């Protein structure tokens, strides 16, 4: 794993998780770096780091988090290079994740094709964009993001022009769209044309509807079982 991949892995874990403070603390402790050390590197008081890690302050924003992750990697390597290298090696081993399916199509498919295939019902205006593949979060998104090798997701978004995203067990759509917005900003890529929510009781929030309208995203919901969706995806070419 390269330094850039390590950076993306940690950055993605922090920005894409509602419990950002706990994730910041998890990585800092993994590299055996103290709050005082990273505070000194960032020219802030240790209490600032403590407040962020314990969610006593609002999210610090992408600029601060990028600086935090950079400082963490530098300090971790300076403090204990063997530990730094072992963390990278361990992350390489954990690239595969059972809670995420990434599928690339042989030929682009229209949004309406996937909506019909999954018997999904659009909840916003439908666009006719072509999609080159899909990413399926088939577990609760919060649990997935705690374990997900996020740099893999970032790299996949860079490689393929347009993916559809399917999220399971969704209630309002807030967290998936926040995740996609952050990943899009980090990668400097466009938002997906199609997002499908698997849910038995989906009620779109104002945030999810406004984000979809602003970014020209088709939102749809399907009541199909997760196992059935997996089988459908496996048969797709």
Secondary structure, DSSP 8 states (H G I E B T S, - for coil): --HHHHHHHHHHHHHT-TTHHHHHHHHHHHTT--HHHHHHHHTS-HHHHHHHHTT-S----HHHHHHHHHHHHHHHHHH-HHHHHHHHHHHHHT---TTEEEEEEEEEEEHHHHHHHTT-EESS-----EEEEEEEE-S-HHHHHHH--HHHHHHHHHHSS-EEEEEES-SSSHHHHHHHHHHHHHHT----SEEEEE-SS----HHHHHHHHHHT-EEEEE---HHHHHHHHHH--
